[in-house]
Amino acid sequence: MEHSKKTTREEYQKCVNAVVDYINLHLGEEIDLKSLAKISHFSPFYFHRIMKAFLGEPIGTFIVRTRTESAARLLRYSDLPIADIAYRIGYSSPSSLSKVFKQLYGISPNEYRNNKNFVIMKPAIIRPDLELKKEIREVPARNVIYIRLFGDYKMNDYGGTWMRLFQFIKEEKLPMGDMAPYCMYHDDPKVTPADKLRTDVCMVMPVTVTPKGDVGFKQLPAGRYAVFTYKGSYEYLQSVYDTIYGKFIPEMECTMRDESSAERYLNDPCNTKPEDLLTEIFIPVE
């Protein structure tokens, strides 16, 4: 295997470790996410996803937590004044350290220093027991009509938007497209503010279509995808993605292409029990 292709789990882990080592060495300085992405050699789009999958939390949270944990160690094992500790790990004032410390641990740095029994726990989202049907699929080029939505992925009106695509097909007297909605997610909610997140709700069409009003038309290029079929409630999709990025993609020795992921909904949430919902997740790979 040539070494320019970072595919196996160990290779991913090595890149993640390099980033973590850098963070640990530079806690007292401004840490720029763009330069971390460079160190990792992952594309910026996937950098955040892979880091989150391997670390169990977004990279920004990880940096804050690492800073705060090293503050916790210094509070517990040194006699340094709290102000010195704050500066040493990159906070401009003791009060900003206090604020973050309280948010993370529910206790002030001072209380922590005086409460030797207080234990710090950390989250993990990967589900090793998660069963997903998985395959590598060569997907042909597709014509799609779409409406672009902006805002929090969880709050979008997918049903209403899908109905508007139906309306459009009727009005324009077009042949019916694929009944399974195809949604493309262009941004990573861990790094893009919720109000700026872009989703395209798409219907795959048998013909090319002239765009009109807010209904756009585009051709999706042919490409190779790792396709995962998930059965279960949409509310657990976040942990499904974390598991795909952290476990399945490295295990399948795939390198990801810098292109949007997408979901295809195989049954209708209006008349399907949440635990029976089927979602196909498309991750572009080389």
N, C-alpha and C positions, 0 to 999 in steps of 0.2 A: 504493500500500500504506500502510495506516495505521501509525503508528510505535509504537503500543502493542504490536503483535505483533512480538516479536523472532524473526525466523525465519532470515533468510539468514545464510550463513557469516560475512559481515562484521559483522553485528549481534552474533552470538555472540562473535566475536573481540574486538569493542569491549568487551563486558562482561568477558570474561576479562582483557583488558589493564587495565581499571580495577581489578580485584582485584589483579593482579600489581603495578601501580603502588603501590597502597595498602600491600601487603606490603613492598615495597622501602623505602617511606618510614617504616615503623614496625617495622623489624627489631629495634630495641632494646626494644620494648614487648611486653606480652602481646597476642597476636593472637587474637581471638575468632572462631571459624568462623561463628557465627551472624551476627555483624555483616558478615562477608565475604559471606555469602549475600545479605544485604540489599543491599549495594553492587552485587552482580551482577544483581539483579532476577530471578534464577532461583529456582524454589521449592527449599526446602532439600533435598528428595529428589533433584532433578536437578542441583542445584548441584555436588555432589561428582562426579557422573558426567561432567558436561560439562567441569568443570575437569580431571578426570583425562584425558579424551579429548584435550583441547587441550594439556595440559601433558606428557602421556606418563607421568604418575605421580599418585598421590593428592595432594590439596592439602596434607595434613599433611606428607607426605614432601617436597613442593615447598618448603614453608616452612622445614623443617629444612635442606634442601639449599641454599636461597638464603642462609640465615644462615651455613651452613658455608662456602659459596663466598665470601661476602664476608669471612669470617674468613681464608680462604685468600689472597684478594687482599691483605688487610692484612698477613698474615704475609710475603707475598712482596715487597710494594712499600712497606712502612713499617717503622719501627724500633720501633713500639709494643710494649711488653711484652705477653706472651700474656694476662695477667690483664686488662689494659685492653681488649684486643680482645674477650675473652669478654663483659665487661660491655657493651661498646658494641653488640654484636649480640644482647643479650637473654639471655645465659646467666648464671646467678647465681654460677657459680664457674668458674675455669679448668678444673677437673677435669670438669665436665659438658661443656664444649666439647671437651676431649680425647677423652672417651668417644665422642661423636657423630662427631667427626672421624675417629677410628680406624675406627668402624663403616663410615662412608661410603667412606673412601679407603684403609683398611688401613695407615695411617701416622699417627704422632702429629704434632700441630701443630709441635712442635719439629723433628722429622725433616724435615717438609715445608719449614720455613723454611730448613733447611740443605741441602735437596736440590732444586736449581733445575730439574732435568730431569723432575721427576715430573709426569705428565699426568693430568688429571681427565676422565673420560668420563661421559656421562649416557645413561640408557636411553630407548628409544622403543618403543611397542607398536602403533602404528597400521600396518595392512597395506594400503597403497594398491592392491596388486594383488589384494586379496581379492575374489572374485566371489561375489555373493549375489543370489539372485532377490529382488526387492523390489516390494511393492505396497502401496497404501493400501486397507484392507479395512473395510467397515462390518460389524461382528460383532453378530449379534442377541443378545438376552438368553439366558442359558443356565442350566439347573439343574445344579448339581454336588454330588456327595458328595465329601467330602475328609477327609484326616487331616493334622493340622498337626504338622510336625516342628520341633524346635529344634536348632540347632547348625550347624557348618561345612557349607556347601552341598556341598562335595566329599565329605564323610564320611557323608552321609545314606544310609540303606538304602532307596533308591527302589524297587528290585525287591520287597523284602519288604513294603513299605507298599502297593504296587500289588496284590500278592497278597491282602493283607488286605481291600482294597476288593472284590476278586473274591469272596472268602469271604462278605463282608457281603451282596452281591447274591444269592448262592446261598441263604444262610440266610433272607433276607427275601423270597425268591422274587420278586425284582424283574426287570423287563426289562433286557436287556444294554445298557450304555451304550457310548460311543465307545471303541474299542479303543486309540486313541492317547492316552497319558497326558498330562494338562495340568498343569503345575506352575507355581504362582504364587510369585514371590520378593518378599517384602515389604520386605526391608531391603537396604541397600547394604553389602557386606562391607568396603568401604573405610572405613566410619565406625562400623559396629556391631560390637561384640566378637563373635567367632565363636560363642560359646556362646549368644548371644541372637538369632542370625539365625533368621527364621521362613520356613518353606516350607510351602505347602499342596499336597499331592499330590492331584490332583482327577481324577474321572471325570465327563465330561459325560453327563447322564442325559436320557432322553426324558420323564421324569415327575418330579413333586415327591416328595420322600422324607422320611420322619420320621427325624430324627437319633437315634443310639443309641450309647451308650458313647463311644468316641473318634472315631466316624465322624460328622462334622458334615454339615449341608446348608446351601447358600446359593444365592441366585440372583445370577449375575453380570449387571450391567446391560449393556444394549446399548451399544456405543461404537465409536469409530473407532480403528483401529490401523494403524501401519506394521508390516507383517509381512515378515520376512526369512527366507528359507529357506537354511539353511547345510548344506553337505554336508561331513562330515569328523568327525574325532575330537572327543569332548567335551573333551579336555584343552586344546584351543585356544580354547574358548569365551570365555575372558577377553579375548583379543586381538580376537575377533570383536565382542564388546560395545564395546571401546574404539574399534574402527573404525566401528561403527554410530553411536556417540554423537559421535565426533570428525569423521566424514567424511559418512556417508550421511544422517543426520537433517538436518544443516545444508544439504546439497546438495538434499535434497528439500523444503527450506523448510518444515519442519514445526515446530510448537510443541508441546512435550510436555505432556500432562496429568499432574497429580500423582497418579498411580495406579500400582499395582504392574505390573511387566513380567511376562511369563509365557513359558514354553516348551512346545511340543507336540512329542512324540517320535514320528516317523512310522514308525520301524522298531525292531525289538527288538535291543538291544545284545548279548543272549545268543547270537543266531545271525546277526549282521551284522558284517562287517569294520569296524573303527573308521573307516577312510577312506570307507566307504559310508553311515555313519549320517546320517540326515536330521533336522534340527531346525528347527522353525518358531519364530521369536522374535517375540513380540508386544510392541510398544512403544506405549503409549497416546498418541494425538496428538489435537490439536483439529481 
